[in-house]
């Protein structure tokens, strides 16, 4: 449509970013408009040990490794030395970090589902795409059409899936055919399994 109307954004890739934020960092906008909503809090390791303080959970996302502002641990194996954001506890203003394996997810639930397939099956196999740059991966889906929700089991675990992300489902045979999608409500991973 943008191309049809010869708009200057016609060749620009789609994005879910906030387009009106000048530098692309929405946290700076929130700090400016609602400074009271950004408060310091604690950073803990998955083993329960206290590691330091953060300047606001707004600066963190599940799976983030850079910019956590705490070093890796020297008393552990090389695989465990690199720390990733594993969970964000908004209620207690707490960040939990740990090795990458804690980001492994094999099941998640979605809500606000929109299905554009005419199938009345409530259990089926499909492909899911969780990020616009990621390759689709195989899943088993069990839908609850009355609640507009679904449970999704991944054939192989994926890393860094978190609530709030979009999940778009594609046909197994015709990989370009969208079946529907929804918003990730919760994940089952190493910590909350």
C-alpha positions in Angstrom: 0.0 0.0 0.0 2.8 2.4 0.9 4.4 1.6 -2.5 1.1 2.2 -4.3 0.8 5.6 -2.8 4.5 6.3 -3.3 5.2 6.9 0.4 8.8 7.4 1.4 8.5 4.5 3.9 7.6 1.9 1.2 11.0 0.2 1.2 11.4 0.5 5.0 11.2 -2.9 6.8 8.3 -3.5 9.2 9.0 -2.9 12.8 7.2 -3.0 16.2 9.6 -0.4 17.6 8.3 2.9 18.8 8.7 5.1 15.7 8.4 8.5 17.4 11.4 7.9 19.8 14.3 9.9 18.2 17.2 7.7 19.3 15.4 4.4 19.4 15.7 4.1 23.1 12.2 4.1 24.6 13.7 4.0 28.1 15.0 7.5 27.7 11.6 8.7 26.7 10.0 7.1 29.8 12.8 8.6 32.0 11.9 12.0 30.7 8.1 11.7 30.8 7.7 9.5 33.9 10.9 9.7 36.0 9.1 8.3 39.0 8.4 5.0 37.3 12.1 4.2 36.9 13.7 3.1 40.2 16.8 1.3 41.3 16.6 -2.3 42.2 18.5 -5.5 42.9 20.2 -7.9 40.6 20.4 -11.6 41.7 22.0 -14.7 40.3 19.8 -17.7 39.7 21.6 -19.4 42.6 20.1 -16.6 44.9 23.3 -14.6 45.5 23.1 -10.8 45.3 25.2 -9.4 42.5 24.5 -5.7 42.5 22.1 -2.9 41.7 20.3 -1.8 38.5 19.1 1.6 37.6 15.6 0.5 36.5 14.1 -2.7 35.0 13.1 -0.6 32.0 16.7 -1.1 30.7 16.5 -4.9 30.6 14.9 -7.6 28.4 14.8 -11.4 28.8 17.9 -12.8 27.1 20.0 -9.7 27.3 23.7 -10.2 27.8 25.3 -6.9 27.2 24.8 -3.8 29.3 23.9 -5.6 32.5 26.8 -3.8 34.1 28.0 -6.7 36.2 30.9 -8.8 35.2 30.9 -12.5 34.5 31.8 -14.9 37.3 35.4 -16.1 37.6 34.6 -19.0 40.0 32.6 -21.0 37.4 33.1 -22.8 34.1 33.4 -20.7 30.9 29.9 -21.6 29.8 28.5 -20.3 33.1 30.6 -17.1 33.3 28.5 -15.2 30.7 25.4 -13.9 32.4 22.1 -13.3 30.7 18.8 -11.7 32.0 16.7 -14.7 32.9 13.7 -13.1 34.5 12.4 -9.7 35.4 10.3 -9.3 38.5 8.4 -6.1 38.0 6.5 -6.4 41.3 9.7 -6.5 43.4 11.8 -4.5 40.9 14.3 -7.3 40.7 16.4 -8.8 37.8 17.6 -12.4 37.9 20.6 -13.3 35.7 22.3 -16.6 35.0 23.9 -18.8 32.3 22.3 -19.1 28.9 20.9 -22.6 29.6 18.3 -21.0 32.0 16.8 -19.2 29.0 15.9 -22.6 27.4 12.2 -22.8 26.8 10.2 -25.8 25.4 6.6 -24.6 26.1 4.7 -21.4 26.2 1.1 -20.1 26.2 -0.4 -17.4 24.1 -3.5 -15.3 24.4 -5.3 -12.8 22.2 -5.1 -15.3 19.4 -6.3 -14.6 16.0 -6.7 -17.6 13.7 -7.1 -17.1 10.0 -7.3 -20.7 9.1 -10.6 -22.4 8.5 -9.5 -25.5 10.4 -11.7 -26.5 13.4 -8.9 -28.7 14.8 -7.9 -27.8 18.3 -4.6 -29.8 18.1 -2.2 -29.5 15.2 1.4 -29.1 14.1 2.7 -25.9 12.6 5.7 -23.6 12.4 6.1 -20.6 14.6 8.2 -17.5 14.1 9.0 -15.6 17.4 11.2 -12.8 16.0 11.2 -11.2 12.6 14.8 -12.3 11.9 14.4 -15.8 13.3 13.7 -18.9 11.2 10.3 -20.6 11.9 10.5 -23.7 14.1 8.2 -26.6 14.5 5.6 -26.7 17.2 2.5 -28.6 18.5 -0.4 -26.3 19.2 -3.5 -26.9 21.4 -6.0 -24.2 21.1 -8.8 -23.0 23.3 -11.0 -21.1 20.9 -13.4 -20.0 23.6 -10.7 -18.3 25.6 -8.8 -17.1 22.5 -5.7 -18.8 23.8 -3.3 -21.7 23.1 -0.6 -23.9 24.5 2.5 -24.3 22.3 5.1 -27.0 22.7 8.3 -26.6 20.7 9.8 -29.6 19.0 13.3 -28.4 20.2 13.9 -25.9 22.9 14.5 -22.2 22.0 16.3 -19.5 23.9 15.1 -16.1 25.2 11.3 -16.5 24.6 9.5 -14.1 26.9 6.0 -12.8 27.7 4.9 -9.9 25.4 6.5 -11.3 22.3 4.4 -12.0 19.2 4.1 -15.6 18.0 3.1 -16.1 14.4 2.1 -19.5 13.1 2.6 -20.9 9.6 1.5 -23.9 7.7 3.9 -26.9 7.8 3.5 -27.6 4.1 3.1 -24.1 2.7 5.6 -22.2 4.8 4.3 -18.8 3.5 0.7 -19.4 4.6 0.0 -17.7 7.9 -2.4 -19.6 10.2 -2.7 -17.1 12.9 -0.9 -15.7 15.9 -1.1 -14.3 19.4 0.9 -12.7 22.2 3.1 -14.8 24.5 1.5 -14.8 28.0 3.9 -17.2 29.9 6.8 -19.5 29.3 7.9 -22.8 30.8 11.7 -22.8 31.3 14.5 -23.9 33.5 13.4 -21.7 36.4 9.6 -22.1 36.4 9.4 -25.5 34.7 
